[in-house]
Amino acid sequence: MLYRFPSTKIIAVAFLLLFMANACNRDEIFEREQYKNVFALISESDNVSSKFHKLGEESTGYVTASLGGTNPTTKDIVVNLVEDKTLIDTYNRTNFDVDVTKYALPLPEDKYDIDSYQFTIPAGTISGRMPIRIRPDGLSPDSSYFIALRVESFSSYEVNPEKSYILYRVRTKNYWSQADGNTIYNMRAKLRIQGSTSELEMPGTKVMHPITQNSVRIMAGNETFEPDINIFNKYAMILEIGENNKVTISPYKNLEVTQVDGDKNFPNIFKIEDDGFKTYKTFLLRYDYKSENSIYEIKEELRLEFDEEEDEEL
């Protein structure tokens, strides 16, 4: 006598077999993806890679590629990059729309050299890199400068299409500050309006930007820093640090400022201070400046805690 499965059992078995087949397919696809060798250009958000370069010297930065995949490669991956400035246009439109004052700029061609746009990820390794020689003198701390590069061709395996291009951003630095707006000195100052007998205590902070190898820009007195060219053209000043750490104060653009020497407590110098626990970069400044119709007499101490070893790594 022939036994017949109930129709519900047949359907259940069919579903089970289908589920097992799909599961096997998914596992097979997952394993293929897991073991697949794919390389990518290493960057942060928006495919930007930011590097600081010291003013006053030529230094080398790198565009780096990293390889993923479980199995080691058996062939070299020869990668060819090409410059593509349209990537900067896309970045600007995406991030700033029509606000052209915030647009990133192509790094001027006289500020860098790329000897070869080709580099290799050797077989059995997971990274390769391409050097770029940078000469940052003359770059503004208020602008972003990009070298835009994309993968033009590669000899084997695969490239991650989302990480197949990079915007190498050049930022400047010197011993006293970096051009990202994050070098912030603590301020203790005394302010007196010329002609007045009262002196005001003026605590606060100051953002410092590098200008040259041995000069920086800050706002005068209690003037507030804003990323607005009209503001810092009007109220910013330059501190030039000499070989003997003597500081010379001058206007950045349109500020009326006068350095006042001879104050033993604020002798217009830069020095390193160590209180036994922490180390500080310190400026002691004395100057007068004009704002609107008033002249302000300023005695100012600026201090930044730092670690010498970490400072050298930046």
C-alpha positions as CSV (number, residue, x, y, z in Angstrom):
1,M,0.0,0.0,0.0
2,L,1.5,3.4,-1.0
3,Y,1.8,5.9,1.8
4,R,1.0,9.5,1.0
5,F,2.3,12.5,2.9
6,P,-0.3,15.0,3.8
7,S,-0.1,18.0,1.6
8,T,0.8,20.3,4.5
9,K,3.8,18.1,5.3
10,I,4.9,18.2,1.7
11,I,4.7,22.0,1.7
12,A,6.7,22.2,5.0
13,V,9.4,20.0,3.6
14,A,9.6,22.0,0.4
15,F,9.9,25.3,2.4
16,L,12.6,23.7,4.6
17,L,14.6,22.6,1.5
18,L,14.2,26.0,0.0
19,F,15.4,27.7,3.2
20,M,18.4,25.5,3.4
21,A,19.3,26.2,-0.2
22,N,19.1,29.9,0.3
23,A,21.1,29.7,3.5
24,C,23.8,27.8,1.7
25,N,23.8,30.4,-1.1
26,R,24.1,33.3,1.4
27,D,26.9,31.5,3.2
28,E,28.7,31.0,-0.1
29,I,28.3,34.7,-1.1
30,F,29.4,35.8,2.4
31,E,32.5,33.6,2.2
32,R,33.4,35.0,-1.2
33,E,33.0,38.6,0.0
34,Q,35.0,37.8,3.1
35,Y,37.9,36.3,1.3
36,K,37.9,38.8,-1.6
37,N,40.9,41.2,-1.8
38,V,39.8,44.8,-2.2
39,F,42.1,47.9,-1.7
40,A,41.0,51.4,-0.8
41,L,42.7,54.8,-0.5
42,I,42.8,55.7,3.2
43,S,41.0,58.9,4.2
44,E,38.6,60.4,6.7
45,S,35.1,61.6,6.1
46,D,34.3,63.0,2.6
47,N,37.4,61.1,1.4
48,V,39.6,63.8,2.9
49,S,43.0,63.1,4.3
50,S,44.5,66.0,6.3
51,K,48.2,66.4,7.0
52,F,50.1,69.1,8.7
53,H,53.4,70.4,7.1
54,K,55.9,72.6,8.8
55,L,56.4,76.1,7.5
56,G,60.0,76.9,6.5
57,E,60.9,73.5,5.0
58,E,59.9,70.9,2.4
59,S,58.4,67.8,3.9
60,T,56.9,64.6,2.6
61,G,53.3,63.4,3.0
62,Y,51.8,60.1,1.7
63,V,48.7,58.9,0.0
64,T,48.2,55.4,1.5
65,A,46.2,52.4,0.2
66,S,45.1,49.5,2.4
67,L,44.1,46.0,1.3
68,G,41.3,44.0,2.8
69,G,40.5,40.3,2.5
70,T,41.3,37.2,4.5
71,N,43.6,35.5,2.1
72,P,47.0,37.0,1.3
73,T,47.5,38.2,-2.2
74,T,49.7,36.3,-4.6
75,K,50.3,39.1,-7.1
76,D,51.5,42.7,-6.9
77,I,48.8,45.4,-7.2
78,V,50.3,48.2,-9.3
79,V,48.1,51.3,-8.8
80,N,48.1,54.4,-11.0
81,L,46.6,57.6,-9.7
82,V,45.7,60.7,-11.7
83,E,44.9,64.3,-10.5
84,D,41.3,65.3,-10.9
85,K,40.3,68.8,-9.8
86,T,36.7,68.2,-10.6
87,L,36.6,66.2,-7.3
88,I,37.3,69.6,-5.5
89,D,34.4,71.2,-7.3
90,T,32.1,68.3,-6.2
91,Y,33.3,68.6,-2.6
92,N,32.7,72.3,-2.5
93,R,29.2,72.1,-4.0
94,T,28.2,69.2,-1.6
95,N,29.5,70.9,1.5
96,F,29.1,74.6,0.9
97,D,26.6,75.0,-1.9
98,V,26.9,78.6,-3.1
99,D,29.0,80.0,-0.1
100,V,32.1,80.4,-2.1
101,T,33.9,82.0,0.8
102,K,34.3,78.5,2.3
103,Y,35.4,76.8,-0.9
104,A,38.5,74.6,-0.8
105,L,41.2,75.5,-3.3
106,P,43.5,73.4,-5.4
107,L,47.0,73.5,-3.9
108,P,49.1,75.7,-6.2
109,E,51.4,73.6,-8.4
110,D,54.6,75.3,-7.2
111,K,53.8,74.1,-3.7
112,Y,54.2,70.3,-4.3
113,D,55.9,67.7,-6.4
114,I,54.7,64.1,-7.2
115,D,57.6,62.2,-8.8
116,S,55.5,59.2,-9.8
117,Y,51.7,58.7,-9.7
118,Q,52.3,54.9,-9.6
119,F,52.8,52.8,-6.4
120,T,52.6,49.1,-5.6
121,I,51.0,47.0,-2.9
122,P,53.4,44.1,-3.0
123,A,52.1,40.5,-3.0
124,G,51.5,39.2,0.4
125,T,51.3,42.7,2.0
126,I,48.3,44.9,2.9
127,S,49.5,48.4,2.1
128,G,51.3,50.7,-0.3
129,R,51.8,54.4,-0.5
130,M,52.7,57.3,-2.8
131,P,54.9,60.2,-1.6
132,I,54.1,63.9,-2.1
133,R,56.7,66.6,-1.4
134,I,55.1,69.7,0.0
135,R,56.5,73.3,0.3
136,P,53.8,75.1,2.4
137,D,55.4,78.5,2.8
138,G,53.0,81.3,1.7
139,L,49.8,79.3,2.2
140,S,47.0,81.0,4.1
141,P,45.9,79.5,7.4
142,D,42.4,80.5,6.6
143,S,42.0,78.4,3.4
144,S,41.8,74.7,2.7
145,Y,44.1,73.4,0.0
146,F,43.6,70.1,-1.7
147,I,45.5,67.8,-4.1
148,A,42.7,65.7,-5.7
149,L,43.6,62.2,-6.8
150,R,41.7,59.2,-8.1
151,V,42.6,55.7,-9.1
152,E,43.0,55.6,-12.9
153,S,44.0,51.9,-13.2
154,F,45.3,49.0,-11.2
155,S,46.8,45.7,-12.3
156,S,44.9,43.1,-10.2
157,Y,42.2,42.4,-7.7
158,E,39.6,45.1,-6.9
159,V,39.3,48.7,-5.7
160,N,36.6,49.9,-3.4
161,P,34.7,52.3,-5.6
162,E,33.7,54.5,-2.7
163,K,37.3,54.9,-1.7
164,S,38.9,55.1,-5.1
165,Y,39.7,58.8,-4.8
166,I,41.2,61.1,-2.2
167,L,41.4,64.8,-1.3
168,Y,44.8,65.3,0.3
169,R,44.5,68.4,2.4
170,V,47.6,70.4,3.2
171,R,47.5,72.3,6.5
172,T,50.4,74.4,7.9
173,K,52.0,74.4,11.3
174,N,55.0,75.8,13.1
175,Y,56.3,75.4,16.7
176,W,53.6,77.6,18.2
177,S,50.4,76.7,16.4
178,Q,48.6,74.7,13.7
179,A,46.3,76.1,11.0
180,D,43.1,74.2,12.0
181,G,41.8,76.7,14.5
182,N,42.4,74.3,17.4
183,T,45.5,76.0,18.9
184,I,44.0,77.8,21.8
185,Y,46.1,79.6,24.4
186,N,44.8,80.5,27.8
187,M,45.0,84.3,28.4
188,R,45.4,86.3,31.6
189,A,45.6,90.0,30.7
190,K,45.2,93.5,32.1
191,L,43.5,96.2,30.1
192,R,43.4,99.9,30.6
193,I,41.8,102.4,28.3
194,Q,44.3,105.2,27.7
195,G,43.4,108.2,29.9
196,S,41.7,106.0,32.5
197,T,43.1,105.2,36.0
198,S,41.4,101.9,36.4
199,E,42.8,98.6,35.1
200,L,40.6,95.6,34.3
201,E,41.5,91.9,34.6
202,M,40.8,90.1,31.4
203,P,40.8,86.3,31.4
204,G,40.0,84.4,28.3
205,T,41.4,82.4,25.5
206,K,43.0,83.1,22.1
207,V,43.1,81.2,18.9
208,M,46.6,81.2,17.3
209,H,47.4,80.6,13.6
210,P,50.8,80.0,12.0
211,I,51.8,82.5,9.4
212,T,55.5,81.8,8.7
213,Q,58.2,79.5,10.2
214,N,58.6,81.9,13.1
215,S,55.5,84.0,13.2
216,V,51.9,83.6,14.3
217,R,48.6,85.6,14.2
218,I,46.3,86.4,17.1
219,M,43.6,88.9,17.8
220,A,44.5,92.0,19.7
221,G,43.3,92.5,23.3
222,N,39.8,91.3,23.9
223,E,38.7,91.2,20.3
224,T,36.8,88.1,19.4
225,F,38.2,85.8,16.7
226,E,35.8,85.0,13.9
227,P,36.6,83.2,10.6
228,D,35.8,86.4,8.7
229,I,38.5,88.1,6.7
230,N,37.1,91.5,7.5
231,I,37.3,90.9,11.2
232,F,40.9,89.6,11.4
233,N,42.1,92.1,8.8
234,K,40.8,94.8,11.2
235,Y,41.8,93.4,14.6
236,A,44.5,90.8,14.2
237,M,48.2,91.2,14.8
238,I,51.5,89.3,14.2
239,L,53.9,87.9,16.8
240,E,57.3,87.3,15.3
241,I,59.6,85.2,17.5
242,G,63.3,85.9,17.1
243,E,66.2,83.5,17.7
244,N,66.6,84.9,21.2
245,N,62.8,84.4,21.8
246,K,62.2,88.1,21.7
247,V,58.8,88.9,20.3
248,T,58.1,91.6,17.8
249,I,54.5,92.8,17.5
250,S,53.1,94.2,14.2
251,P,49.7,94.6,12.5
252,Y,48.4,91.7,10.4
253,K,46.6,94.1,8.1
254,N,44.8,97.2,9.2
255,L,45.2,97.2,13.0
256,E,46.8,100.2,14.6
257,V,49.1,98.6,17.2
258,T,52.3,99.7,19.0
259,Q,54.7,97.5,20.8
260,V,55.7,98.8,24.3
261,D,59.1,97.6,25.6
262,G,60.6,98.0,29.0
263,D,58.0,96.3,31.2
264,K,59.9,93.8,33.3
265,N,56.8,91.7,33.9
266,F,55.6,91.7,30.3
267,P,58.9,92.0,28.3
268,N,57.6,90.8,24.9
269,I,59.2,87.4,25.0
270,F,58.3,83.8,24.4
271,K,59.5,81.1,26.9
272,I,59.0,77.5,28.0
273,E,57.8,77.2,31.6
274,D,57.8,74.0,33.7
275,D,56.1,74.1,37.1
276,G,57.3,70.6,38.0
277,F,54.0,69.0,36.9
278,K,53.2,70.6,33.5
279,T,55.0,72.3,30.7
280,Y,53.7,75.5,29.0
281,K,54.5,77.6,25.9
282,T,54.2,81.1,27.2
283,F,54.1,84.6,25.7
284,L,54.4,87.7,27.8
285,L,53.3,90.7,25.8
286,R,52.9,94.5,26.2
287,Y,51.3,96.6,23.5
288,D,48.7,99.3,22.8
289,Y,46.1,99.1,20.1
290,K,43.3,101.3,18.7
291,S,39.7,100.1,18.4
292,E,37.2,102.6,17.2
293,N,38.0,105.8,19.0
294,S,39.8,104.3,22.1
295,I,43.4,103.2,22.7
296,Y,43.7,100.1,24.8
297,E,46.9,99.4,26.9
298,I,47.4,95.6,27.2
299,K,49.5,93.5,29.4
300,E,49.0,89.9,28.3
301,E,50.1,86.4,29.2
302,L,49.3,83.5,26.9
303,R,49.9,79.9,28.0
304,L,49.5,76.6,26.2
305,E,50.1,73.3,28.0
306,F,52.0,70.9,25.8
307,D,54.0,67.6,25.8
308,E,57.3,67.9,24.0
309,E,57.2,64.3,22.6
310,E,53.6,64.6,21.4
311,D,54.3,68.0,20.0
312,E,57.0,66.5,17.7
313,E,54.7,63.9,16.4
314,L,52.0,66.3,15.2
